């Protein structure tokens, strides 16, 4: 089965500390997700109150192509709030690890006793019901298998396995999904990975390769603590590393990444995979010499594939002769090999002094100074 993305930027993404989306911002994020072709979004938590319910209803009534999902605890009160919100589906989250059951004052017996009741109650009001195994990565495997089997038997449309604290690695993720798949072959399995150890993207891919059909992600990986699996990274990793069509309009990734970064006040790091400012920027002379001949020599992703333009090379300490020749030729400047090597030495010296790359204007100023010095020196030789 092709990967099925469930975006939770408007739910888990907004749960990131200090992030608050206004209604117009939520609508714009939803529009961009719809343009990208995300088939389902987890739109919010109705139990938060009347304002949240109103926002969810407003978005649901617009008529986007994606399905909408409300996140709820396993309680009738939460389900009633979700009914008011008007989403297509509902997600009911149950604690399945010992630590979460203890802090929530629940027990394995409570979970199993309420599972069928909650599914039956919600099924009367929603097109489909999905069930969440919260903290599945720390659950006892025997109990987790029992939980998933029961949820399937009672009519859940999908089961989400949540790595709530980001404990998993790709190998343990693969093993976890495989173990559940050995028990339940037909149920749709969803992976919800957190990024506390920096492995959310890798874990999501491992889960897909082990049989998790559905992938929970957020734009930019926005989410609690270190965030969630970033949609744009998971999608491009599927395309480039697993050779699987992600099913999304990837050329719109940069636009939505920029927008979510702006309205969440969570700026994207310059080196963040796929949408970071500098991920298509090159300085090393060894690299740029090859890139001028074939961009794919030292760059995996075609910038246009994610809505970017190929960046020009930058000039700095690690630049080589060919990079400088490229810039001077492009600007129509005069040079020869000897001049280029002098310029290269000056560029490296300036970059080391400034401890950064140097701008084109700085380079051209340096060129003018050196060219003038060279001409003056040649004239002096002629004169004498």
Buried (B, 14 or more C-beta within 10 A) or exposed (E): EEBBBBBBBBBBBBBBEEBEBEEEBBBBBBBBBBBBBBBBBBBBBBBBEEEBBBBBBBBBEEEBEBBBBBBBBBBEEBBBBBBBBBBBBBBBBBBBBBEBBEEBEBEBEBBBEBBBEBBEBBBEBBEBBBBBBBBBBBBEEEBBBBBBBBBBEBBBBBBBBBBBBBBBBBEBBBBBBBBBBEBBEEBBBBBBBBBBBEBBBBBBBBBBBBBBBBBBBBBBBBBBEBBBBBBBBBBBBBBBEEEBEBBBEBBBBBBBBBBBBEBBEBEBEEEBBBBBBEBBBBBBBEBBBBBBEEBEEBBEBBBEBBBBEEBBBBBBBBBBBBBBBBBBEEEEBEBEEEBBEBBBEBBBEBBEEEEEBBEEEBBBEBBEEBBEEBEEEEEEEEEE
